[in-house]
Amino acid sequence: MSERSVTVYTRENCHLCAEAIATIERVADEEDVTVEMELIDVDTDEELRETYGERVPYILLDGSPAFKYRVDEARLRRKLTGSRSSE
């Protein structure tokens, strides 16, 4: 089982954010990948709010930009299960 880091820039009452988080959790479970997920509310920090604005969810996988607005399930599966050059 591998472990991956996921950061989700989100905000309260964001249905796309909820969908993205649910998709990440479901796919990770199906692929037997442990995901350490950090949720960051962009509205708690003025700089984050300015940086991301309405562009949430914004998702990083192992520190690299992976998805914006919606998570493509097939791409997520490839990203989670593919070999990582850093390992």
N, C-alpha and C positions, 0 to 999 in steps of 0.2 A: 504494500500500500504506500503510495506516495503522499506527500503533504505539500500543499500549495497555499500561497498567501494571496488573499483577495481583499482589495480595498474598494468599498463602494461609497462614492460621494452621493449623498441623498438629501432628502428633506422630508419633513412631516407631511402626511397626507398626500404622498406621491404614489399614485397607482402604478406607474411604470417602474418605480423603485421597488415596490413590493413584488411585482411580477419578476423583475430581474433577480432579486434575492431568492425567491422561491425556485426559479429555474436553476440558479447556481447550486443551491442546496440539493435539489432533486438530481441533477446530472452528476454532481460529485458523489452522491450516495450510490447512484446506479453504476458508476465507474469505479467505485471503491477507492475514491481519492479523498483524503482528509483535507478539508479546506479551513484554514484559519481566516475568518472573515472579520474585517474591521469596518464598521459603519461610521461614516463621518457626516454629520449634519452640516451642510454648507451655510445654513442660516445662523449658526452659532458664532460665526466669525466673518467680519466684514470683508476681509481679503478673500476668503473662500467664496463668499456670496458674489463678489465682483468677478472673480476668476471663472466660476462655473455658471453663475446666473441661472437660467432655466435649463442648462445642459446637464440635467440629471435624469437618471442615474449616469454617473461616469465611473467606469470600472477599470481598476488596474489589476493585472494578474502578475504576481511576483514583481511588482513595482513598475511594470510596463503598461501603457494604455492598451486596453483590450476591447472595450465596448462603450458606446455612448447611446443613451436612450433605451435601446432594446438589446437583449442578449440573444445572439443567434445560437441556437442549441447545438447545431452540427459543428460550428466553429469552436464553441466552448468545449465540446467533447474532444476535438482534435488538440486544442490547446492544453487541456488537462491531462490527456493521456500520451501526448507526443513526447518524444525525448527532448530534454532540455540540455542545451550545450554547456550550461554552467555546472552541470553535475558530472 
